[in-house]
Amino acid sequence: MMDKLALLLLIIGGLNWGSIGIFQFDLVAWICGGQTGIVSRIIYTLVALSAIWCISLLFRNNEDESTSEPQRHSSNA
């Protein structure tokens, strides 16, 4: 659950950065009252915390993948 929420926030942040880079338009600031608005700052902080959380995904040993996929054994017959 937390992983999906963090990924969702990173997608929102990535799309916002894309709109800044391509169109020079900050969608979060536009919706939430400017870059210095409290709501904008909360969203920016949540996106940053999500990025920090997702760093753990790189180093996490995902046990779900190893248990959900059947083991494939090759036979040399």
Summary of the structure (lengths in Angstrom):
residues: 77
radius of gyration: 19.0
end to end distance: 44.0
largest distance: 68.3
contacts: 155
relative contact order: 0.14
helix: 73%
strand: 0%
